[in-house]
Amino acid sequence: MLDGARYGACTVRAVSVRGDSARYRGEPRRDSLLTARFGTGEQALLLVAMATGARATPGAHRAAAEACHWIGRAVGRSHARLVEDIRAGRRGDLKSGLHRLTDRSLGKLRASAAEQGVDPEEYAAGLRCLLLPADPECRTRVFFGVGPGGLFRLRDGEWQDIEPQVAEIKGEPVVGFGSPPSETPDGDRLTMDLGIPTPPSPYEPAPEPPREPFRFRTSVARPGDTLLVCSAGLAEPLRGEPELGEYLAERWSRPEPPGLAAFLADSQVRVKGYADDRTAAAVWEA
């Protein structure tokens, strides 16, 4: 699957390809990819969702596709409020609301497993999402999801691993919003997460208690940045093989973002010892 578009200040490229291991075994791709736009004009919200089904289980590809379907529906229903919260910098509302949407979507996946008479632990998927407001004046990018993978930022030709940790220490700065704002040496605004309970989400009814740790991060993009969200199939070689990171940094630091064919080729660069499916979405900031 391959998709791309330009909205406001950003250019988006997204791809999901079958890994060498699945090709060799004649198995379907366990990864699934969804790209969607909700709303129009500067009120529009872009969603990129990717899911990975459980390894060595029948129906893993269907579970991944279903996870993307449910989160797409959930975000679509709430997109107007999400756009408002992103613009206003309501980090607490965003985090709690997106947590509920994620839990509710994965809850529907577990319900689907029960309807099919299969083990919910096998008919399961990790889910990683990126929200991008189309308004060129809003530079806030929102990542959320559950499960393994990677969140990276290419800035000034160097990769930064900004994957949010599951065991988040209360009081640690979180990039994105802040009042009063402070800054890192890179100029990112920070806010303190004091662990204050958030009110019930306005987005959806409360779901059942979460079963997987929730990951959430907001960041403020700079012109020239490239933000990369990917499944474990690409995150692992990026972390483990510096040469791949150097190659992609050179390719993706050029004045113009790659076209669809070039992005597809870049995403398929082989690295010995890594043969899983690869799904990735990259955002170039003008």
Secondary structure, DSSP 4 states (H G I P E B T S, - for coil): -EEEEEETTEEEEEEEE--HHHHHHTPPPSEEEEEEEESSGGG-EEEEEEEEEPTT-TTHHHHHHHHHHHHHHHHHHHHHHHHHHHHHT-HHHHHHHHHHHHHHHHHHHHHHHHHHT--TTTS-EEEEEEEEES-TT--EEEEEEESS-EEEEEETTEEEE-PPPSSPPTT-EEES--SS-EE-TT--EEEE---PPPPPPSSS---SPPSS--EEEEEE--TT-EEEEE-HHHHHHHHH-HHHHHHHHHHHTSSS---HHHHHHHHT--BTTB-S-EEEEEEEE-
